[in-house]
Amino acid sequence: MKLSLAAAFATALPLALGASTVNLRVARDATVSYNGIMCSYDTVPCNAIPFGLQNKVTTFRGNRDFSRVLLGFDLPTNKPTKCVLRIPKPVDNNGPSAPSFAVTVSNTDNVWDEASVCGYNKKIDGTVVGSVNVTAPQETGSVDVTAACANATNYKISLFVDTAFPLLAFNSLQSGSKDVFTLDYSF
């Protein structure tokens, strides 16, 4: 079994968070659209278009629109004692001026590829593992996802991040920003 460089490095060199906690950057991320809206001059359903290599990932749930952030992490081989998803500050918040939003995180399967994942080829199902209310759009949040990490397959986990409203956009790996989704992995 081959581990990613990030997972191998995280296992070998715990970072400044403590002797038994490492901070892992997301290894793969994408926006997955599940809706009936047509894109590309009304010729292609939006849920057939992959949005995995964009500079932002977005989540939104409306009447007809439904987009989820899909995250993939490569984990160390050590059995986790605690796993916390760190939610970065949104780069766009297209909702009302009320300074809060709620995020729900679900565990899902690892059967996806960042470059081709879309609503047609990624199952919508997942098991809710936690949620958080963030009190201001400029703040960050965290969700305990220990159950997802403990049940990882081949040292990988995939998580859906959802919000009901407003539409939220976050930096993706492709943005080059250091402010992306991360995981504090304790063992």
C-alpha positions in Angstrom: 0.0 0.0 0.0 1.4 3.4 -1.0 0.9 6.4 1.2 0.9 9.9 -0.1 3.9 12.1 0.7 1.6 14.3 2.9 0.5 11.3 5.0 4.0 9.9 5.3 5.4 13.2 6.3 2.6 13.7 8.8 3.3 10.3 10.4 7.0 10.9 10.6 7.1 14.5 11.7 4.4 15.7 14.1 3.9 19.4 13.7 3.8 22.1 16.4 0.3 21.2 17.6 1.8 18.6 20.0 3.8 15.4 20.1 0.8 13.3 19.0 -1.2 15.7 16.8 -0.5 16.6 13.1 -2.3 19.1 10.9 -3.1 17.7 7.5 -4.0 19.8 4.5 -6.8 18.6 2.3 -5.3 16.3 -0.4 -8.2 16.6 -2.9 -11.2 18.9 -3.0 -14.1 19.6 -5.4 -17.5 21.2 -5.7 -20.1 18.6 -6.6 -23.4 20.0 -8.1 -26.6 18.1 -7.6 -29.3 20.0 -9.4 -31.5 20.2 -12.5 -30.1 23.5 -13.8 -28.7 23.5 -17.3 -25.2 25.0 -17.9 -23.1 25.7 -21.0 -25.7 27.6 -23.0 -28.5 25.3 -21.7 -27.0 22.2 -23.4 -25.5 20.3 -20.5 -26.9 19.6 -17.0 -24.7 21.4 -14.4 -24.5 18.2 -12.4 -22.6 16.6 -15.3 -19.8 19.1 -15.2 -16.8 18.4 -13.0 -15.8 21.4 -10.7 -12.8 19.7 -9.1 -9.9 21.8 -10.4 -11.3 25.3 -9.6 -9.8 27.9 -7.3 -12.8 27.8 -5.0 -15.1 25.1 -3.6 -18.7 26.0 -2.8 -21.6 24.7 -0.8 -25.2 25.8 -1.1 -28.7 24.2 -0.7 -31.6 26.0 -2.2 -34.9 25.0 -3.8 -33.4 23.7 -7.0 -29.7 24.3 -6.5 -27.6 22.0 -4.4 -23.9 22.0 -4.3 -21.6 20.3 -1.8 -17.9 20.7 -1.0 -16.2 17.3 -1.3 -12.9 16.9 0.6 -10.3 14.0 0.6 -7.6 13.5 3.2 -4.7 11.1 3.3 -4.2 9.9 6.9 -1.3 8.7 8.9 -1.2 5.0 9.7 -1.6 5.6 13.4 -5.0 4.9 14.9 -6.7 8.2 15.7 -7.7 9.3 19.2 -9.3 12.5 17.9 -9.9 14.1 14.5 -11.1 17.7 14.0 -11.9 19.3 10.6 -10.8 22.9 10.6 -13.1 25.1 8.4 -11.3 28.0 6.9 -12.8 31.5 6.5 -15.1 31.7 3.5 -13.8 33.8 0.6 -17.4 34.5 -0.6 -20.6 34.6 1.5 -23.5 35.4 -0.8 -26.2 35.3 1.8 -28.0 37.8 4.0 -26.1 40.3 6.2 -26.7 38.1 9.2 -23.3 37.2 10.6 -23.6 33.5 10.9 -23.8 30.2 9.0 -24.2 26.5 9.9 -22.0 23.7 8.4 -22.8 20.0 8.4 -20.1 17.4 7.7 -20.9 13.9 6.4 -18.6 11.0 5.8 -18.8 9.5 2.3 -16.9 6.9 0.2 -13.5 7.5 -1.4 -14.6 6.6 -4.9 -13.9 9.8 -6.7 -11.2 11.7 -8.7 -10.7 15.4 -8.2 -10.5 16.1 -12.0 -13.7 14.2 -13.0 -16.1 14.1 -10.0 -19.6 15.5 -10.6 -23.2 14.9 -9.5 -23.6 12.1 -12.1 -20.7 9.9 -10.8 -20.6 10.7 -7.1 -23.2 9.2 -4.8 -25.1 11.9 -2.9 -25.3 9.8 0.3 -23.1 10.1 3.4 -23.3 9.7 7.2 -23.5 12.9 9.2 -20.6 13.1 11.6 -21.0 16.6 13.0 -22.0 20.2 12.5 -21.1 23.7 13.7 -22.7 27.1 13.8 -20.2 29.8 12.9 -21.1 33.1 14.4 -19.5 35.5 11.9 -18.6 35.0 8.2 -15.1 36.2 8.9 -14.5 33.5 11.6 -13.6 29.8 11.2 -15.1 26.7 12.7 -14.3 23.2 13.6 -16.2 19.9 13.5 -15.2 16.7 15.4 -14.9 14.0 12.7 -13.2 11.3 14.8 -15.8 8.7 13.8 -14.9 9.2 10.2 -11.2 9.0 10.8 -11.6 5.9 12.9 -13.4 4.2 10.0 -11.0 5.3 7.3 -10.5 3.0 4.3 -6.9 2.6 3.1 -5.8 5.6 5.3 -8.1 7.9 3.4 -11.3 9.7 4.3 -13.8 11.7 2.2 -16.1 14.3 3.7 -19.0 16.3 2.3 -19.4 19.8 3.7 -22.9 21.3 3.4 -24.7 24.5 4.4 -28.4 25.4 4.0 -27.9 29.1 3.4 -26.0 31.2 2.5 -23.9 30.0 -0.5 -20.4 29.8 0.9 -17.2 29.6 -1.1 -13.8 28.5 0.3 -10.3 28.5 -1.2 -9.5 25.2 -2.8 -6.1 23.5 -3.2 -5.8 25.0 -6.7 -6.0 28.6 -5.2 -2.5 28.3 -3.8 -3.8 29.8 -0.6 -2.6 28.4 2.8 -6.2 29.0 4.1 -7.8 25.7 3.0 -9.6 22.9 4.8 -7.3 21.1 7.2 -7.6 18.2 9.7 -6.1 18.0 13.2 -5.3 14.3 13.5 -4.4 13.1 17.1 -3.0 9.7 17.8 
